[in-house]
C-alpha cells in the first residue's frame, strides 16, 4: 500500500511501476500470422509513474506510461484513471461527479453483475483500471447501500460497452454475515440488464458465492463471412452483432485453512461468448482460406486469418468455464498460486502459476500462463501459447 504524506487534509501517494512481459507464439496454430501482416511484440514492458491525490471529497489518480516493445518505437501516454468529487447532501445521502471506478457484484474469475466497470478478471498483468464518467447518488443505512448512477452522460448508445451511456442501480445489503447484491441497468446498447448475487461465509473456513444476470440484448464479435458464405473479405469482416437475450452466471465455493492454504472451485457461463460450434465454423473458414495457398494472394490469406484471430481477444473464449485455484498466504506478504481454467465444451485448458510478495514499500508479482488442451479446442489453437510476466511496484511516498 502506498504511504500517505503527513498532511491530514491533503494526501499524496506516488509510485513507480515496471512491468515486463514475454510472449511465445505458436507458429503451428492455424490462426498464426507473422510479419509483416502481424507484428507481435514478443518482448515488451509497461513502465509507469503514478500519482494519487486526495483532499476531502476530491480524489484523483493519474498515470504517465511508457510502453516499450522489441522492434517498435516507445509510446507515451497520459491517463486519468480517476478524477471525481464525493459530496454529502445529508447524513447517509451522498453524491459523486466525475470519473470513478465502479466495480459491482461477486465472483473471482468472472463477475456477471459488473455491468458498469466490466473488468476482465482473467487479464494478464493488467494495468490499473480506468474509471467511468458518471453522476451518482448514494443512500446508506445501517444494513443497505443504494447507488443510482448516470454513466457516460451524453454519449448515447455506443458501439462498445465502454462507450454506452446508461442509467444503473445497485443495491447492497449485509444481513447476518451474508452479502446480497442487486443490479439494474438500462442502456441503448444492452436495453435491460438485471441480476442478483450473494456471498455467504460458512463457519471459519468455507464460503460460497453466486450471481446471475439477465440481459435483453447480447453482443458478439463474429466474422461476417460466416453469414454471407464468402471466403475472403477486402475489409475487416469481424463485426459486433446482436444475439438477442441471454444470461450470465457464476457460482463458486472456497475453503481457506488456518495455514493460509485455500482452494477455490468456480464455474461460470457467459452468453456473449462463442459456443463450441461457433469456433468450429471459424476453424472451417480458416482452413478453407489456408487451403487456397498458392492460388490466392498470400496477403489476402494472411489478412483474413489475422482478422479472424481477433476472436481470441474476447474476455471468455467459450460460454462454459470451470476454474480450479490453489493458493497460499504465508501471512507475511508472500502469496503463490496455481490455477487451471477448463472449457468443458471443447476440452481446452489454461494453466497459470504465479506469486506476489508485498513488502513495506515494494511489491513484486511474477507469473506464467500456458494454453493447451484438446487439439481442436479454442485455447489449443490460439496463436499465442505462453506468456511470462512480472511487475515491480515501488511506493515513493
C-alpha positions in Angstrom: 0.0 0.0 0.0 1.2 3.5 -0.8 2.4 5.6 2.1 0.5 8.8 2.7 2.1 12.1 3.4 2.0 13.6 6.8 -0.6 16.2 6.0 -4.1 15.3 7.2 -6.2 17.4 4.9 -4.2 16.7 1.7 -2.7 13.3 0.9 -0.3 12.4 -1.9 0.6 8.9 -3.0 3.2 8.3 -5.7 4.6 5.0 -7.2 6.8 3.7 -10.0 5.9 0.5 -11.8 8.0 -1.6 -14.2 6.0 -4.5 -15.8 7.9 -6.6 -18.4 6.3 -9.3 -20.4 7.4 -12.0 -22.8 5.2 -13.8 -25.3 5.8 -17.1 -27.1 3.8 -17.6 -30.3 2.5 -20.9 -31.6 3.6 -21.0 -35.3 1.7 -24.2 -35.8 -1.6 -22.6 -35.0 -3.9 -22.1 -38.0 -4.5 -18.6 -36.7 -0.9 -17.6 -36.6 0.1 -14.8 -38.9 3.6 -13.4 -38.9 5.3 -10.3 -40.1 4.7 -8.1 -42.0 0.9 -8.6 -41.6 1.1 -9.0 -37.8 3.9 -7.6 -35.8 3.7 -9.2 -32.4 5.7 -7.6 -29.5 7.4 -10.7 -28.2 9.2 -8.7 -25.5 7.6 -5.6 -24.0 7.4 -3.5 -20.8 4.8 -1.2 -19.3 6.6 1.5 -17.3 4.5 3.9 -15.2 4.7 6.8 -12.8 1.5 7.0 -10.8 0.2 9.9 -8.7 -2.8 9.9 -6.4 -4.2 13.0 -4.7 -7.0 13.2 -2.1 -8.3 16.1 -0.2 -11.7 15.9 1.5 -14.1 14.6 -1.1 -11.8 15.2 -4.0 -9.9 12.2 -5.5 -7.6 12.0 -8.5 -5.4 9.2 -9.9 -3.2 9.7 -13.0 -0.5 7.7 -14.8 2.3 8.7 -17.1 3.0 5.5 -19.1 5.9 4.4 -21.4 5.2 1.3 -23.5 8.3 -0.2 -25.0 8.5 -3.3 -27.2 11.1 -5.0 -29.3 11.4 -3.7 -32.8 9.0 -0.8 -32.1 9.3 2.9 -31.1 8.4 3.7 -27.5 4.9 5.0 -26.9 4.0 7.6 -24.3 0.5 8.1 -22.8 -1.0 10.2 -20.1 -4.0 8.5 -18.4 -6.5 10.0 -16.0 -7.7 6.8 -14.1 -9.9 8.7 -11.7 -11.0 12.3 -11.2 -14.1 12.8 -9.0 -15.7 14.5 -6.1 -17.7 12.8 -3.4 -20.1 15.2 -1.6 -22.8 14.9 1.1 -26.3 16.2 1.0 -27.5 14.9 4.3 -26.1 12.2 6.7 -26.5 8.9 4.7 -27.1 10.6 1.4 -24.2 11.5 -0.9 -23.4 12.3 -4.4 -20.5 11.8 -6.8 -19.5 13.6 -10.0 -16.5 12.7 -12.2 -14.6 9.7 -13.4 -14.6 6.9 -10.8 -14.1 3.2 -10.5 -17.4 1.4 -10.1 -16.9 -2.4 -9.7 -20.1 -4.3 -8.7 -21.0 -7.9 -7.9 -19.4 -11.1 -6.8 -17.1 -13.6 -8.4 -13.4 -14.3 -8.8 -12.7 -15.2 -12.4 -16.0 -13.7 -13.7 -18.4 -11.1 -12.3 -21.7 -11.1 -14.2 -23.1 -8.2 -12.1 -20.2 -5.9 -13.0 -22.3 -4.1 -15.6 -20.5 -0.7 -15.3 -16.8 -1.3 -14.9 -16.8 -4.6 -16.8 -13.4 -5.6 -15.6 -11.6 -8.5 -17.3 -10.9 -10.7 -14.3 -8.6 -13.0 -16.2 -6.4 -10.4 -17.7 -2.6 -11.0 -17.7 -0.7 -8.4 -15.6 -3.4 -5.8 -16.2 -2.7 -2.1 -15.8 -4.7 0.0 -13.2 -8.4 0.2 -14.0 -9.7 3.4 -15.6 -12.9 4.8 -14.1 -16.2 5.6 -15.7 -17.6 9.1 -16.2 -20.7 9.4 -14.1 -23.1 11.3 -11.9 -24.3 9.3 -9.0 -26.4 9.4 -5.8 -25.8 7.0 -2.9 -28.0 6.2 0.1 -26.5 4.5 3.1 -28.3 2.9 6.1 -27.2 0.5 8.8 -27.7 -2.5 6.5 -28.3 -1.3 3.0 -26.5 0.8 0.3 -28.3 2.1 -2.7 -26.5 3.7 -5.7 -28.1 5.2 -8.8 -25.7 6.3 -11.5 -25.9 8.0 -14.9 -22.8 6.7 -16.6 -21.1 8.2 -19.6 -23.7 11.0 -19.7 -24.3 12.5 -23.1 -22.6 9.7 -25.1 -25.8 7.9 -26.1 -25.7 4.3 -27.5 -22.0 3.4 -28.0 -20.6 0.9 -30.5 -19.0 -0.9 -27.5 -19.9 -1.3 -23.8 -17.1 1.1 -22.8 -18.9 3.9 -24.8 -22.5 3.1 -23.9 -24.4 5.6 -21.7 -26.7 4.1 -19.2 -28.8 4.6 -16.1 -27.9 2.0 -13.5 -29.0 1.0 -10.0 -27.0 -1.1 -7.5 -28.3 -2.4 -4.2 -26.1 -4.0 -1.4 -27.2 -5.5 1.9 -25.2 -7.1 4.7 -27.5 -9.5 6.5 -26.3 -11.9 9.2 -22.9 -12.2 7.5 -24.4 -12.6 4.0 -23.6 -10.1 1.3 -26.5 -9.5 -1.1 -26.3 -7.7 -4.3 -28.8 -6.5 -6.9 -28.2 -4.6 -10.2 -30.5 -3.0 -12.8 -29.1 -1.2 -15.9 -30.9 0.4 -18.8 -29.0 1.4 -21.9 -29.4 1.7 -25.7 -26.9 -1.0 -26.5 -27.9 -3.6 -24.0 -31.5 -2.5 -23.4 -32.1 -4.1 -20.0 -29.7 -5.9 -17.6 -30.9 -7.2 -14.3 -29.4 -9.5 -11.8 -28.9 -10.8 -8.2 -25.9 -12.1 -6.3 -24.9 -13.3 -2.9 -21.9 -14.4 -0.8 -22.2 -16.5 2.4 -19.5 -17.3 4.9 -19.9 -20.7 6.5 -18.0 -21.2 9.7 -14.4 -20.2 9.8 -13.2 -21.9 6.6 -15.9 -22.0 4.0 -17.6 -19.5 1.8 -19.9 -19.8 -1.2 -21.0 -17.2 -3.8 -23.2 -17.0 -6.8 -24.8 -14.5 -9.2 -27.0 -14.4 -12.3 -27.7 -11.7 -14.8 -30.3 -11.4 -17.5 -29.6 -9.2 -20.5 -32.2 -8.2 -23.0 -29.6 -7.8 -25.8 -26.3 -9.7 -26.1 -23.4 -8.8 -28.4 -20.8 -11.0 -30.0 -17.9 -10.2 -32.3 -18.3 -12.5 -35.3 -16.9 -12.9 -38.9 -19.4 -11.7 -41.5 -18.1 -14.3 -44.0 -19.8 -17.0 -41.9 -23.2 -15.4 -42.6 -22.7 -14.5 -46.3 -20.8 -17.6 -47.3 -17.8 -15.8 -48.7 -14.2 -16.9 -48.5 -12.3 -13.7 -48.5 -13.1 -10.1 -47.4 -11.5 -6.9 -48.6 -12.1 -5.1 -45.3 -12.2 -6.3 -41.7 -15.2 -8.7 -41.5 -15.2 -9.0 -37.7 -18.2 -7.0 -36.6 -20.2 -6.6 -33.4 -23.6 -8.4 -33.9 -26.6 -8.6 -31.6 -27.5 -12.0 -30.4 -30.8 -11.4 -28.6 -31.5 -12.0 -24.9 -29.2 -14.2 -22.8 -27.8 -14.8 -19.3 -24.5 -14.7 -17.4 -23.9 -16.5 -14.2 -21.3 -17.6 -11.7 -21.1 -20.0 -8.8 -18.2 -20.8 -6.5 -17.1 -22.4 -3.3 -13.8 -21.6 -1.4 -12.1 -23.3 1.5 -9.4 -21.4 3.5 -7.4 -23.2 6.2 -5.6 -21.9 9.2 -2.3 -22.4 7.5 -3.2 -19.9 4.8 -3.9 -22.5 2.2 -7.0 -22.0 0.1 -8.9 -23.9 -2.6 -11.4 -22.3 -5.0 -13.7 -24.0 -7.4 -15.7 -21.7 -9.6 -17.9 -22.2 -12.7 -19.4 -19.5 -14.9 -21.5 -19.0 -18.0 -21.3 -16.1 -20.5 -23.9 -15.9 -23.2 -21.8 -13.3 -25.1 -19.0 -15.8 -25.7 -18.7 -18.3 -28.5 -20.2 -21.8 -28.4 -18.1 -24.7 -29.5 -19.9 -24.8 -32.9 -19.1 -21.2 -33.4 -15.4 -22.0 -33.1 -15.8 -25.0 -35.4 -17.4 -22.7 -38.0 -14.5 -20.2 -37.7 -12.0 -23.1 -37.8 -13.5 -24.4 -41.0 -13.4 -20.9 -42.6 -9.7 -20.5 -41.7 -9.0 -24.0 -43.1 -10.7 -23.0 -46.4 -8.6 -19.9 -46.6 -5.4 -21.7 -45.8 -6.2 -24.4 -48.4 -6.0 -21.7 -51.2 -2.3 -21.0 -50.6 -0.7 -20.8 -54.0 -3.9 -19.9 -55.7 -5.0 -16.8 -53.8 -2.6 -13.9 -52.9 -0.7 -14.6 -49.7 -1.6 -11.1 -48.4 -5.3 -11.9 -48.8 -5.0 -15.1 -46.9 -2.8 -13.7 -44.1 -5.0 -10.6 -43.8 -8.2 -12.6 -43.4 -6.8 -15.1 -40.9 -5.4 -12.2 -38.9 -8.9 -10.6 -38.8 -10.4 -13.9 -37.6 -7.8 -14.2 -34.9 -9.5 -11.2 -33.1 -11.9 -13.8 -31.7 -9.1 -14.7 -29.2 -9.4 -11.2 -27.7 -12.7 -12.0 -26.1 -13.0 -12.0 -22.3 -14.2 -15.6 -22.4 -13.5 -17.7 -25.4 -16.3 -20.1 -24.6 -19.6 -19.9 -22.8 -19.0 -22.6 -20.2 -15.9 -22.2 -17.9 -14.6 -24.0 -14.8 -11.8 -22.7 -12.7 -9.8 -24.6 -10.1 -7.4 -22.5 -8.0 -4.9 -23.4 -5.2 -3.3 -20.5 -3.3 -1.3 -19.9 -0.1 -0.9 -16.9 2.0 2.1 -17.0 4.4 0.6 -14.0 6.4 3.9 -12.2 5.8 3.3 -10.8 2.2 4.1 -13.9 0.1 1.2 -15.3 -1.9 1.9 -18.1 -4.5 -0.9 -19.6 -6.5 -1.7 -22.2 -9.2 -4.9 -22.3 -11.2 -6.4 -24.2 -14.2 -9.2 -23.0 -16.4 -11.2 -25.7 -18.2 -13.6 -25.1 -21.1 -15.6 -28.4 -20.9 -17.4 -28.0 -24.3 -14.2 -28.3 -26.3 -11.6 -29.7 -23.9 -9.5 -26.5 -23.6 -7.1 -25.7 -20.8 -5.4 -22.6 -19.4 -2.6 -23.1 -16.8 -1.5 -20.2 -14.7 1.2 -20.2 -12.0 2.3 -17.1 -10.1 3.3 -15.4 -6.9 3.3 -12.0 -5.3 5.3 -10.5 -2.5 4.3 -7.4 -0.6 6.9 -5.5 1.4 6.8 -2.2 3.2 7.2 -0.1 0.0 7.8 -2.7 -2.6 5.5 -5.2 -4.3 6.7 -7.9 -6.8 4.5 -10.1 -8.9 5.6 -12.9 -11.2 3.5 -15.2 -13.4 3.4 -17.7 -16.3 0.3 -18.7 -18.4 0.2 -21.6 -20.8 -2.7 -22.6 -23.0 -3.4 -26.1 -24.3 -5.9 -28.9 -24.1 -7.6 -31.0 -26.8 -6.0 -30.3 -30.2 -9.2 -28.8 -31.7 -10.1 -26.7 -28.7 -10.0 -22.9 -29.0 -7.2 -22.4 -26.5 -5.0 -25.1 -28.0 -5.3 -23.3 -31.4 -4.6 -19.8 -30.0 -1.7 -18.0 -31.9 -0.1 -17.1 -28.5 0.6 -20.2 -26.4 2.6 -18.8 -23.5 3.0 -15.5 -21.6 5.5 -14.8 -18.8 5.2 -11.5 -16.9 6.5 -9.6 -13.9 5.6 -6.4 -12.1 7.7 -4.4 -9.7 6.0 -1.6 -7.8 7.8 0.9 -5.6 5.9 3.3 -3.4 7.8 6.6 -3.4 5.7 8.2 -0.7 
